[in-house]
Amino acid sequence: MTPTTFAPAAAQDPATAFVEALAAEPRPKSVAAFDGEGWLLLRADAPDGFGSLVPTLVGYRRGPAGTWAADWSVTEPGETVAVPGGFLYVRRRAVTLRSARDGTERVVEHVTGEVATLAPRPGTTAVACVIRTAGPLGAHPDGLLQGSDAVWSAGADASLAAVRRPEGAWQVRLVDVATSGATTGAAGRDLSVTVPDGASLTGEAAWSGPDTLLLGLAHHRPDGTRRFGLLAVSAGDGATVRSLLFDGIDLCYPVADPDGGQVAYLATSVPTTDAPPVQSACLIRPGTLEPAVLDAPAGTWQRPVGWDGPGRLVCTAEDGPRRRLYAYDTARDRWRDVPLTASAESVLVRGGRAAVLVSAPDTPPAVDVVTLADGHTERVEASERPPLPGTLSYHRQAVPGATGALASWLCRPADGPVRGLVVFFHGGPFKSWTEWSWRWNPWPFVASGYAVALIEPPMSLGYVSAVPGGWANWRSGIAAVAVRQVEQLRAEAGLARVPLALMGGSFGGYLSLSTAAALRPRLIASHAAPLDLVQVAESSDVGWQWLREYGEPASARLQGYRDNSLPVRPVPEGTRVLLSHGMHDGLVPPTETLRVHRQLSRQGVRSEVAFFRSEAHPLSRPRNIRAWYRWVLTACAGALAGEAGGEPADELTGELAARFAELAMGGLDDAA
């Protein structure tokens, strides 16, 4: 089979050439394993030439001069972890030990399901395997659905994800790497774990000393909300030592001290009022199993990623334009910033060094090994970067009436006049424009002569002081502030009168439509946007997150859902709209996009809709990303030039612009 191409390379315009380069380049995802000395493993998605991505594990080895080179790879890997003398990786339900010395391999265990976690037991050669098994079809307590392909549930936590991948019983298995799979025929042993009623395992696991295994536990409440705690079980027989659900905080993403001491977790406060959650690093000390939440440097939310020996915790935190790396001395209660070449995307720590996947909006991912004590950096691998067709600048912003500091990025073409301004709103809403994007990448638009603004509105993670203003207040607390950020940036950059397009995915798609009445763009491109918040909260696979922020829809909180949903007439006359959605999206139902497309069409708006049959919530496959860019860039060429879409919307100036900004701060319904 020959992969499809759309134009000879020599005939491609600069934007198409940039998109092709994005689609052809392997995408580093995370550092999978690291021994602190001579080798590391990188997890990446490699394009197969036919429009899809192949998960791949790549092994790198350090040479005597401090240079690194790839010497091994395997496709479709599962969980991976470093163990003494090498590492374990899972592939096709086989847990395989690969020697770091000579590359020899042997299977140590065959499993009956999907391995969610491999957790080495400190001071031993054993590893705990937490295994997710597939659930049966047609299951029902009374056997009424037997013989069908139905997936049955009686709780408020029913989800489409559970239908697509029915979940059976979890298995916790202790495997001795030194003996399992050898000629002795020794095998692992199961720990008979008893999960409390109304709870389920999350797949996370970490050791608190050699005798106690901490398993992640989700508590499902009758109202559909969730709490996240721990289940401490004995390594001897799996008997429950203690079920841990702490007042005021949820715990997830464990990072165990390799020496068997403390376990660090990301602690998220449980909202009890209209205040937003706060994230912190939290230590679970051995023996007492009590939590200790750490105070963080002002304005940052710390997430643990590793240990630099006993008592030295390493965390990441977003701070304005970068996701930084911090080392914390638990004895001195002192934080120290570790310099990086760009934002930290993925980090593993061992032996005083950190293997870090870094990137920035203008810098494709690279892998560095950083000495934590002095910041000395060795480059392991870097993505090939197409020449950037412009420049990037960072603009701090203070918006009257909005709490906290904010910012935006601006990408400008290197040559020629600016043909228009394309505004990108990020998804989330708890995200920021800190990294290189393989999907929402501004540079193809810059290559076409457009300036691109990357807006960081309230609830962007790098600006913690602005988070409260947006919590459960998306319309007047986020969208209205974003309107002013866009107008402020346009004025400062001399772009107030160039034609405007608004774009984004998920929450970013919501913002592109919710700001349209005030900003009056010529073009909108919105992907997988949550628009009727009641409908999304009631049908999303993460409905519990909506309940956490907005409360129970069938209550006094219903008005909050309505106030923050898309207005009845969100888009001004003359604006062209491109809507898209993945048919396998479990986070935002595809019917959201279909419903709004029909609504806009009835109102006389030129709306188009594209449903991608192979995609879930994000748009990820290279062939679909190529097609999306062709579609949207062609629309930009017409709409931002005033062609193919009727007369462009009038620019707002003077009192009219001020009036729209005033209406936006009070809620956009009045401006529709």
C-alpha positions in Angstrom: 0.0 0.0 0.0 1.4 3.4 -1.0 0.8 6.3 1.4 -1.3 9.2 0.0 0.4 12.4 -0.8 -1.3 15.6 -1.8 1.4 17.5 -3.6 5.0 17.0 -4.6 7.4 18.4 -2.0 8.8 20.9 -4.5 5.3 22.3 -5.2 4.2 22.7 -1.6 3.6 26.1 -0.2 5.4 27.0 3.0 2.4 26.2 5.2 1.8 22.8 3.6 5.5 22.0 3.9 5.4 22.8 7.6 2.3 20.6 8.2 4.0 17.7 6.3 7.1 18.1 8.4 4.9 17.9 11.6 3.1 14.9 10.3 6.3 13.0 9.3 8.3 13.6 12.5 8.1 11.1 15.4 6.5 12.6 18.5 8.4 12.1 21.8 5.8 11.5 24.6 7.7 10.7 27.8 10.8 9.4 29.4 9.9 5.8 30.1 12.9 4.6 32.2 16.3 5.9 33.3 19.1 4.4 35.3 20.8 7.7 36.2 24.0 6.6 34.4 24.3 5.0 31.1 20.9 4.4 29.5 17.4 5.7 29.2 14.2 4.8 27.3 12.1 7.2 25.4 8.4 6.6 24.6 7.4 8.1 21.2 4.7 7.9 18.6 6.1 7.2 15.1 4.2 7.9 11.9 3.8 4.7 9.9 3.5 6.5 6.5 -0.1 5.6 6.2 -1.7 8.3 8.4 -1.4 6.6 11.8 0.9 6.6 14.7 2.8 3.6 16.1 3.7 3.6 19.8 7.5 3.0 20.1 10.0 2.5 22.8 13.6 3.7 22.0 16.6 2.8 24.0 19.6 5.3 24.3 23.0 4.5 25.6 25.6 6.9 26.9 29.1 6.8 25.3 32.4 7.5 27.2 32.5 11.1 26.0 29.0 11.9 27.3 27.3 11.5 24.0 24.1 9.5 23.6 23.0 7.3 20.8 19.9 5.1 20.1 20.7 1.4 20.0 17.4 -0.4 20.4 13.7 0.0 19.8 10.4 -2.0 20.1 6.9 -1.2 18.9 3.7 -1.2 20.8 5.2 -1.3 24.3 3.2 -1.1 27.5 4.4 -0.1 31.0 8.2 0.2 31.5 10.3 0.5 34.6 14.0 0.4 35.6 15.1 -2.5 37.8 18.6 -3.5 39.1 20.7 -4.5 36.0 18.2 -3.4 33.4 14.5 -2.7 32.9 11.1 -4.4 32.5 8.8 -3.6 29.7 5.4 -5.1 28.7 4.5 -6.1 25.2 1.7 -8.4 24.1 0.9 -9.4 27.6 4.5 -10.5 28.4 6.6 -8.8 31.1 10.1 -8.9 29.7 13.4 -8.2 31.4 16.1 -6.6 29.2 19.7 -6.5 30.5 21.3 -3.1 30.4 24.7 -4.7 30.1 24.3 -6.9 27.0 20.7 -6.4 25.8 19.7 -10.0 26.4 16.0 -10.6 27.1 13.8 -13.1 28.9 10.1 -13.1 29.7 9.6 -13.1 33.4 5.8 -13.3 33.5 2.8 -13.7 31.1 -0.2 -11.7 32.2 -3.9 -12.1 31.5 -4.8 -8.4 31.1 -3.3 -5.0 30.6 -0.5 -4.0 33.0 -1.4 -0.6 34.5 1.6 -0.2 36.8 5.0 -1.9 37.5 6.2 -1.0 41.0 9.6 -2.3 42.1 9.6 -3.4 45.7 12.5 -1.6 47.6 15.4 -3.7 48.8 14.3 -6.8 46.7 14.2 -8.1 43.2 10.4 -8.2 43.2 8.0 -6.0 41.3 4.3 -5.5 41.9 2.2 -5.7 38.7 -1.2 -4.1 38.8 -3.2 -5.7 36.0 -6.5 -4.6 34.5 -8.6 -7.5 33.2 -11.3 -7.3 30.6 -14.9 -7.5 31.9 -17.5 -9.9 30.4 -20.2 -8.8 27.9 -23.8 -9.6 28.7 -23.1 -9.6 32.4 -26.1 -8.9 34.7 -26.7 -10.0 38.3 -29.7 -12.1 37.3 -28.3 -13.2 33.9 -30.9 -11.3 32.0 -28.4 -10.0 29.4 -26.6 -13.2 28.9 -25.6 -13.8 25.2 -25.7 -10.1 24.3 -22.9 -7.6 23.9 -24.4 -5.3 26.5 -22.3 -3.8 29.2 -24.4 -3.4 32.3 -24.2 -0.9 35.1 -26.4 0.2 38.0 -24.4 3.1 39.4 -24.0 6.8 38.7 -20.5 6.2 37.5 -21.6 4.5 34.3 -19.6 5.7 31.3 -19.1 5.2 27.6 -15.4 4.4 28.3 -16.6 1.4 30.4 -18.7 0.3 27.4 -15.8 0.6 25.0 -13.4 -1.2 27.3 -15.4 -3.2 29.9 -13.4 -3.5 33.0 -13.2 -6.8 35.0 -11.6 -7.5 38.3 -8.2 -6.0 39.0 -5.3 -8.3 39.7 -2.3 -7.4 41.9 0.6 -9.8 41.3 4.0 -9.9 42.9 6.7 -11.1 40.5 10.3 -11.9 41.5 12.4 -10.7 38.6 15.4 -12.8 39.7 13.6 -16.1 39.5 10.4 -15.8 37.5 10.7 -17.1 33.9 14.0 -18.8 34.6 14.6 -22.6 34.3 13.4 -23.1 37.9 9.8 -22.5 36.6 9.1 -20.1 39.4 6.2 -17.8 38.9 4.7 -14.8 40.5 2.0 -14.9 43.2 -1.3 -13.0 43.5 -2.1 -10.7 46.3 -5.8 -11.2 47.3 -6.8 -7.5 47.6 -10.2 -6.7 49.0 -11.5 -3.4 47.6 -14.0 -1.5 49.9 -17.6 -1.3 48.7 -18.3 1.7 46.5 -14.6 2.0 45.4 -12.4 0.7 42.7 -8.7 0.6 42.0 -7.2 3.2 39.7 -4.2 1.2 38.6 -1.7 3.3 40.5 0.7 1.7 43.0 3.8 2.6 45.0 5.7 1.0 47.9 5.8 2.6 51.4 8.8 0.5 52.6 9.2 -3.1 51.5 6.2 -4.4 53.4 3.3 -2.1 52.4 1.9 -1.5 48.9 -0.1 1.7 48.4 -2.8 1.2 45.7 -4.7 4.1 44.2 -8.4 4.0 45.1 -11.4 5.9 43.6 -14.5 6.3 45.8 -17.7 6.5 43.7 -20.4 8.5 45.5 -24.1 8.1 44.8 -24.3 11.6 43.3 -21.7 10.8 40.7 -18.8 12.6 42.2 -15.5 10.9 43.1 -12.8 11.1 45.8 -9.4 9.6 45.4 -7.5 8.0 48.2 -5.2 5.0 48.9 -5.5 1.3 49.9 -2.6 0.1 51.9 -2.1 -3.7 51.6 0.4 -6.1 53.0 3.0 -7.5 50.7 2.7 -10.9 52.5 -0.9 -11.7 51.6 -2.6 -8.6 50.2 -4.6 -8.1 53.4 -5.8 -4.5 53.9 -3.6 -2.6 56.3 -5.6 0.6 56.0 -8.0 2.4 53.7 -6.9 6.0 53.4 -9.2 8.8 52.4 -8.0 12.1 53.8 -10.1 15.1 54.7 -9.9 17.9 52.1 -7.4 16.3 49.6 -7.4 13.8 46.8 -4.2 11.9 46.1 -2.9 10.6 42.7 0.3 10.2 40.6 2.5 8.5 43.2 6.3 8.9 43.1 8.1 6.5 45.4 11.5 7.0 46.9 13.6 4.2 45.3 15.3 3.7 48.7 11.9 2.7 50.2 11.2 5.7 52.3 8.5 8.3 51.6 6.0 8.3 48.7 5.1 11.7 47.2 1.7 12.3 45.6 0.0 15.1 43.8 -2.6 16.4 46.3 -5.6 18.2 45.0 -7.8 20.1 47.4 -11.5 19.1 47.4 -13.7 22.1 46.7 -16.3 22.7 49.3 -17.4 26.2 48.3 -17.0 28.2 45.1 -13.3 28.3 45.6 -11.2 26.4 43.0 -9.0 23.4 43.9 -5.3 23.9 44.8 -2.6 21.4 43.9 0.4 20.6 46.1 3.1 18.0 46.6 2.2 15.7 49.5 4.3 13.1 51.3 3.0 9.9 52.8 5.4 8.8 55.5 6.1 5.2 56.1 4.7 3.7 59.3 2.1 6.3 60.1 0.9 6.6 56.5 -0.2 10.2 57.3 -0.1 13.0 54.7 2.2 16.0 54.9 1.2 18.7 52.3 4.2 20.8 51.3 4.2 24.6 51.1 5.3 25.6 47.6 7.0 28.7 46.2 4.5 31.5 45.8 2.3 31.2 42.7 3.1 27.6 41.7 1.4 24.3 42.0 4.0 21.6 42.5 3.7 18.1 41.1 6.2 15.4 42.3 8.2 13.6 39.5 11.1 11.9 41.3 13.5 11.7 44.2 17.2 12.8 44.2 18.0 10.4 47.1 16.4 10.3 50.5 14.8 13.6 51.5 15.3 15.4 48.2 12.0 15.6 46.2 11.9 16.8 42.6 8.8 18.5 41.3 7.6 20.3 38.2 5.4 23.5 38.3 4.2 25.9 35.7 5.4 29.4 36.3 4.2 31.8 33.6 5.7 30.8 30.2 7.6 27.7 31.4 7.0 24.5 33.3 10.0 24.5 35.6 11.9 21.9 37.6 12.3 22.3 41.4 14.3 20.3 43.9 12.9 20.3 47.5 15.0 19.5 50.6 12.6 17.9 53.0 14.9 18.4 56.0 15.5 22.1 55.4 12.1 22.9 53.8 13.8 24.6 51.0 13.0 24.8 47.2 15.6 25.3 44.5 15.0 26.0 40.8 16.8 23.6 38.4 17.6 25.4 35.1 16.3 23.7 31.9 16.6 24.6 28.3 12.8 24.7 27.9 9.6 23.5 29.6 9.7 20.1 31.3 7.1 17.7 29.7 8.3 14.4 31.3 10.9 13.8 34.0 12.5 10.7 35.6 15.2 11.1 38.3 17.9 8.7 39.4 21.4 9.1 40.9 21.5 12.9 41.1 20.5 13.3 37.4 17.2 13.9 35.7 16.2 12.7 32.3 13.9 15.4 31.0 11.7 15.8 27.9 11.7 19.5 27.2 10.0 21.7 24.6 8.6 25.2 24.1 6.1 26.8 21.7 9.0 27.5 19.3 11.1 24.5 20.2 10.2 20.9 19.3 10.8 18.3 21.9 14.3 17.2 23.0 15.6 14.8 25.6 18.2 16.1 28.0 20.0 14.6 31.0 20.5 17.2 33.6 22.8 17.0 36.7 20.6 18.4 39.5 23.4 19.8 41.6 24.9 22.1 39.0 22.5 22.1 36.0 25.1 20.5 33.6 23.1 19.3 30.6 23.7 16.5 28.0 21.6 16.4 24.9 20.3 12.9 24.2 17.9 13.4 21.2 16.2 16.3 19.5 13.3 16.4 17.1 14.1 17.8 13.7 12.7 21.3 13.5 11.5 22.8 10.3 12.9 26.4 9.9 10.5 28.6 11.8 8.8 31.1 9.5 8.6 33.8 12.1 9.3 35.0 15.6 7.7 34.4 19.0 7.3 36.9 21.8 5.8 36.7 25.3 3.5 39.5 26.5 2.5 39.9 30.2 -1.0 41.3 30.6 -2.9 43.0 33.4 -6.6 43.1 32.6 -8.8 45.7 34.5 -11.4 43.9 36.6 -9.6 40.5 36.5 -7.6 39.2 39.4 -4.1 38.1 39.0 -1.4 38.4 36.3 -2.0 36.9 32.8 -0.1 36.7 29.5 -0.2 35.8 25.9 2.2 34.8 23.2 2.5 36.4 19.8 3.9 34.7 16.7 4.6 37.0 13.7 5.7 36.2 10.2 9.3 36.9 9.4 8.6 38.6 6.1 5.9 40.6 4.4 2.7 42.2 5.8 0.5 40.4 8.3 -2.6 39.0 6.4 -4.6 38.6 9.5 -4.6 37.5 13.2 -5.4 33.9 14.2 -6.2 33.6 17.9 -5.6 30.2 19.6 -7.3 29.3 22.9 -5.9 26.3 24.7 -8.0 23.4 26.0 -8.2 22.3 29.6 -9.1 24.7 31.1 -6.2 23.9 33.4 -3.5 24.1 30.7 -1.0 26.6 29.3 0.9 27.3 26.1 4.2 26.0 27.6 5.1 23.3 25.1 5.6 22.5 21.4 2.3 21.3 19.9 1.9 18.6 17.3 -1.8 19.5 16.9 -2.5 23.1 17.7 0.7 24.4 16.2 0.8 28.1 15.2 3.6 27.9 12.7 1.7 26.7 9.6 -0.5 29.8 9.9 2.6 32.0 10.4 4.0 30.4 7.2 0.9 31.6 5.4 1.5 35.2 6.5 -0.8 35.3 9.6 0.1 36.4 13.0 -1.0 34.0 15.7 -1.8 34.9 19.3 -1.7 32.1 22.0 -3.9 33.4 24.8 -3.4 32.4 28.5 -6.8 33.3 30.1 -7.8 32.8 33.7 -7.4 29.1 34.9 -4.2 28.7 32.8 -1.9 26.7 35.1 1.0 29.2 34.9 -1.0 31.9 36.5 -2.3 30.6 39.8 -3.4 34.0 41.1 -5.9 34.3 38.2 -7.5 30.9 38.7 -10.2 31.9 41.3 -11.7 34.4 38.8 -12.5 31.6 36.3 -13.6 28.8 38.5 -17.3 27.9 37.7 -17.4 31.3 35.9 -16.3 30.5 32.3 -18.4 33.2 30.6 -17.8 36.3 32.6 -14.7 35.1 34.4 -12.7 33.6 31.5 -14.3 34.4 28.1 -14.9 38.0 29.0 -11.3 38.4 30.2 -10.0 36.7 27.2 -11.8 39.2 25.0 -9.9 42.0 26.7 -6.6 40.1 26.4 -7.1 39.7 22.6 -8.0 43.4 22.2 -5.1 44.5 24.4 -2.6 42.4 22.4 -4.0 43.5 19.1 -3.7 47.2 20.1 -0.1 46.8 21.5 1.0 44.8 18.4 -0.5 47.2 15.8 -3.0 44.5 14.7 -6.2 46.1 15.7 -7.5 46.5 12.2 -6.3 43.2 10.5 -9.0 40.5 10.0 -9.5 38.1 12.9 -10.0 34.3 13.3 -10.7 32.5 16.5 -9.7 28.8 17.0 -9.4 26.2 19.7 -10.1 22.6 20.8 -12.3 21.4 23.7 -12.3 24.3 26.2 -10.5 26.4 23.6 -13.3 25.6 21.2 -15.8 26.9 23.8 -13.8 30.1 24.1 -13.6 30.6 20.3 -17.4 30.6 20.1 -18.1 32.3 23.4 -15.9 35.3 22.6 -17.2 35.7 19.0 -20.1 38.1 19.9 -17.6 40.6 21.4 -14.6 40.1 19.0 -16.6 39.7 15.8 -14.1 37.4 13.9 -14.4 36.6 10.2 -13.7 32.9 10.9 -14.1 30.4 13.8 -12.6 26.9 13.9 -13.9 25.0 17.0 -13.1 21.3 17.7 -14.9 19.1 20.3 -16.2 22.1 22.3 -18.4 21.7 25.4 -21.2 24.1 24.7 -24.4 23.1 26.6 -22.8 22.5 30.0 -25.7 20.6 31.5 -25.7 18.1 28.6 -22.0 17.6 28.8 -21.9 17.2 32.6 -24.7 14.6 32.4 -23.1 12.5 29.6 -19.3 13.0 29.8 -17.1 10.2 31.0 -15.6 12.7 33.3 -18.9 14.0 34.5 -17.6 13.9 38.1 -15.2 16.7 37.2 -18.1 18.9 36.1 -19.9 18.2 39.3 -16.7 19.2 41.2 -16.7 22.6 39.6 -20.3 23.4 38.9 -22.2 21.2 41.3 -25.3 19.0 40.7 -27.2 20.2 37.7 -30.6 19.2 39.1 -30.2 21.6 42.0 -29.8 25.3 42.8 -26.6 25.2 40.8 -28.5 24.7 37.5 -28.5 28.4 36.8 -24.7 28.4 36.9 -24.6 25.8 34.1 -27.0 27.8 32.0 -25.2 31.1 32.6 -21.9 29.6 31.4 -23.3 27.7 28.4 -23.1 29.0 24.8 -25.6 31.8 24.2 -28.5 31.1 21.9 -27.1 33.4 19.1 -23.3 33.2 19.7 -22.0 34.1 16.3 -22.3 37.5 14.5 -23.8 37.6 11.0 -21.0 37.3 8.4 -18.8 35.0 10.5 -17.9 31.7 8.9 -17.7 28.7 11.3 -15.8 25.4 10.9 -16.8 22.8 13.5 -15.2 19.4 14.0 -15.4 16.4 16.4 -14.1 12.9 16.8 -16.8 10.2 16.8 -15.2 8.2 19.6 -15.1 11.2 22.0 -16.1 10.2 25.5 -15.3 13.5 27.2 -17.5 15.8 25.1 -20.4 14.1 23.2 -20.1 14.5 19.4 -23.8 15.5 19.5 -22.7 18.9 21.0 -21.1 19.8 17.7 -24.0 18.5 15.6 -26.5 20.4 17.6 -24.6 23.7 17.4 -24.0 23.2 13.7 -27.8 22.8 13.1 -28.5 25.8 15.3 -26.1 28.1 13.5 -27.3 26.9 10.1 -30.9 27.8 11.0 -29.7 31.2 12.1 -28.2 31.8 8.6 -24.6 31.4 9.7 -22.3 29.7 7.2 -21.4 26.7 9.3 -19.6 23.6 8.2 -19.0 20.4 10.2 -16.5 17.5 9.9 -16.8 14.4 12.0 -13.6 12.3 12.2 -14.7 8.6 12.4 -11.4 7.3 13.9 -10.7 10.0 16.5 -11.6 10.4 20.2 -11.4 13.7 22.0 -8.2 15.1 20.5 -7.3 15.1 16.8 -4.2 12.9 16.7 -3.8 10.9 13.5 -1.4 12.5 11.0 -3.7 12.0 8.1 -6.5 13.8 9.9 -4.3 16.6 11.1 -3.1 17.2 7.5 -6.7 17.3 6.4 -7.7 19.7 9.2 -4.9 22.1 8.3 -5.8 22.0 4.6 -9.5 22.7 5.5 -8.8 25.6 7.9 -5.9 27.2 6.0 -8.1 27.3 2.9 -10.9 28.9 4.9 -8.5 31.5 6.3 -7.3 32.4 2.8 -11.0 33.1 1.8 -12.5 34.5 5.0 -9.7 36.7 6.1 -9.3 38.1 2.6 -13.0 38.8 2.5 -13.7 36.1 -0.1 -16.0 33.1 -0.2 -17.9 34.1 2.8 -19.7 37.4 2.0 -18.6 40.7 3.3 -16.3 40.5 6.4 -17.7 41.7 9.7 -17.1 45.4 10.4 -14.1 46.3 12.6 -15.2 47.6 16.0 -13.8 51.0 16.9 -14.3 53.7 19.5 -17.5 53.6 21.6 -18.8 50.4 19.9 -15.7 48.5 20.8 -15.9 49.7 24.4 -19.5 48.8 24.6 -18.8 45.2 23.5 -16.0 44.9 26.1 -18.4 46.2 28.8 -21.1 43.7 27.8 -18.6 40.9 27.8 -17.4 41.5 31.3 -21.0 41.3 32.5 -21.9 38.2 30.4 -22.0 37.7 26.7 -25.7 37.0 26.3 -26.4 40.8 26.1 -23.9 41.1 23.3 -25.3 38.3 21.1 
